[in-house]
Amino acid sequence: MRWLVSLWVLFWHVPVSADTAPLMASISVELTSEQSLPLENTIQATLVTSEATKLKAALKAWEGINILQATATELTLTIKPRPVYNGSVETAFLADSFVIDINEPSTKQFASEFMHWVAQPWKLSDLTEYVNQYIDQPSYIHGFNFASVVATQRSGDCTEYAALTTALARSLGLPARLVVGTVIVEESTSIQAFGHAWTEVYYENSWQIIDAALLQSTALKHFYLPASALTNEGPGYAMALVHSVGLMPEKIVAVSNAR
């Protein structure tokens, strides 16, 4: 099962540019004809997707995303840069699992080294900085490696960054989950959208997005649009990934500042 999903996710990943953090497949995104850059902190967009009904239901779990209109193939919504998950903290978000294997020796060593690396008391931003510098061989050649493998190889793209960040958070006693979705990236003269993976951590009484893969991005803004958390971290995790990817939009049109 592990090698099957690795081949599948590898096919899905594509490089974007030599100086960009590793991301997944590019998604077409278009501004309205009247909209110019820069964008404001709340935008409106229409997602074109064959899974509009399922995606609409999934997005209700996040505050900062407001659905304005829905059809069988389109969702029009407003998006804030970092939507906040409104679900409860579950014991699984602290647990060792098949994918986020915090009890493996290499993961334990990685987490232990963080405590020597960081100044005390540590902050949530220290987790992203540590993972960002720890993965010193960004690469598109991997499929979906587990936390212990990433801790050993120190290589990967956004899924590996997210898996290792999630493992570090759990090792520190913070509830965390790996999320798959889309990130809309605003540059000074253009916008792009990509499939992406990141971590949500419950910290100081709220869920927060942390993203080691894009820590050094020079983009003006990142708008995170979740599709689904990796709810199955066991041997059947491949189907959970398929489900998450299936909820991602096929393209994003009519992007503008929220009216």
N, C-alpha and C positions, 0 to 999 in steps of 0.2 A: 504493500500500500504506500509506503514512504516514497519509493522510487517512482511509482506511477504518478503521484501528485506532483513530485518534483519536475518530471518531464512536462506535465501539463502547465504548471505555473511558469516554467522556463519559456515555453512557447508564448505565454501571455506577456512576458516582460520584454520591453524593448528599450534600448538606450536612447536618450534624447539629445545630449550633447556632452562633450568631454568635460565641461566645467559645471555640470549640473549634478546635484545629488541624485543617486539612483532612484528611479521611479518606475512605475508600471506603464501599461500601454497608454498612448496618447488618446485623448478624447476631443473631438471637434468642439470648439466653443466660439461663439460669435457675439459681438456687441450689437445692440440695435443701431440702426443707421444714424440716430440722433445722439447716441451716447459717445462721449469722448473720455479719455483718461485724464486724470486719475479717477478711480471709483471711490465712493464713500464707504463707510463702515457697515452699511446694510445695503445689499444689492437684491435685485429681482432677476430671476432667470426662469426659463422654461426647459425642463428636462424631457427629452424624447426617449421613451423607453417602452418596451413591450411588456414590462412588469409594473406598470403605473400603480395598479391597485395594491400590490404587495409592498412597493416602495413607499407609497403613501402611509400604509399602516406602520411600516418600520420607522419612518421619520418622526412619528408621534412620540418616540422615546427621547427626543432631544429638544430642549428649549433653545430658541434662537433660529429655528426654522419654522416658518409659517406658510402653510399651503393656501394659496389664494384660489386656485382653480384646478380641477382634475378631470381628465377624460380617460379613455381606455388606453391611450398611447402617450399622453403628455401630462406633466405636472408643472404648474406655474407656482413659484414660491419666492419668499424672501429669505435671505441667508445672512447671518452674521458671521464674522470671521471664524469664531470658535464656538460652535453650538455646545451646549452643556447637557450631558446625559442626565435624565431625571429619574433613572431607575434606582432601586435599592442596592445596598452592598450585600453581596452573596458570599457564602463561605468559599465557593469555587474560585473567587477572585483573589484568594490568598493561597490557593492550594498548589502543590506539585502536580503536574499533569504530563501526559505523553508528549505534548508540544512545548509547554513552558515547564521544563523539567528542572526545577530549582534544587532538587536533591542530588543531582548528578555531580560528581567531583569537580568537573571543569566549571560548572555554573557556580558551585559553592566557592571555588577559588576566585573566580571573577568578582563575585559579590564581596568576598573578604578583602580583595585588593582595593575595592572602592573605598572602604573605611580607612585605608592607609593613604589613599590618594587625596581624599577630600578634607577640607578644613572643617572643624566642628564649631558650632552645630551646622550640619549640612542643610541645604535648601532643595526644593524640588527641581530647580533649574540645574543643580549639580548632577542629577541623574542623566539629563540629556547631554551635558557637556562630557561626562565620563564615557558614555556609550559612543558619542561622536568621535572622541579621540581614540577610544579602544579599538573600534573597527577601523583599522588603518589600511585596509585593502578593499575599498568599495568596488563592487563587481556586479555585473549582470549575469554571470554564468551560473549562479545558483538558482534552484527552484524555490523551495520553501524549507529552510533549515531550522532545526529546533534550537532552543536556547543553548543547550550544552555544546552543540556543534559549532554555533557561532562563537561561543566563548573560547573554543579551541582554535578555530580557523581565523577569527578576527576579520572576516570577510563577508560581503553580501550587499544586498540592496535594501530597499525600504522595509521589506518583510523581515529581513534579518535584524535590522535596527529595531524594529518594533518588538520582535520576539525577545531580544536581549534586554530591551528597556523594560518590558513587562516582567521579565524574570527578575531583574534587579529590584524593581519596586516591590514585588512580592517578597523577595529575600529580606527587604528592609521592613517588612510588616505593613506595607501599603497595599490595599486592594487595587488590582489593576486588571485590565482586559485589552486584548489586541483587537483593533477595529480596522476594517477594510472599507474603503470608499473612494471618493474623488477629491482632489484638491484643485481649486482654481487659483492659478498663480498670476498675479498682476505685476508685470514689469513696467518700466517707465513708458514704453511705447506699444505694448502688446499684452494680450492675456493668453494663457495656455491652460489646459486642463489635463490631468493625468489620473489614472488609477493609482492609489496610494494606500499605505498601511501606516498606522500610528498607534499610540498607546493612550488610553484613558486611565487616570489614576485618581483614586479618592483621597484627597489631601485637604486638610483644614476644612472639613465638613462640606466639601463639594467635589464633584467630578471635574477634572481638568485634563485638557489635551497636552501631551508632551510628545515631541517629535524630534528625535535625535538626527534623523536623516536630513532634515531641512534646517538644522540649526545654523548652518553657515550660509544659507540662501540669502542673496542680496535683493530678492524681490521686494516690492513695496508692500504687498499684502498676500496672505494665503487665506482662502476661504475653504474651510473643511466641510465636506458634504458626506457624512457617513452613509454606508449602505447597511452594514451589519457588523456586530461583534463576532469574533470567532467563538461561537457558543459551544461547539464540540471540540475539545482539546484532546480527545482520546484517539484511539486508532482509526475512528471514522471521521477524522478532521477534514479529510479531502472533500467529503460531501458538503461540509460546512463552508469550505472555501468556495465551492461551486455555487452554493446558495448566495453567498455574499457577492461574488462577481456577477451573478445573474441579476442582482438588483441595481447594479451600477448603470447610469444612463448611457445610451448609445451616442448621444450628442447633447450639447447644451447650447441653446439659442436665446436670442432676445435678452442678453444680459444688459442691465442698466442699473443706475441708482434706484433704490426703492422709491416708489411714488408716495 
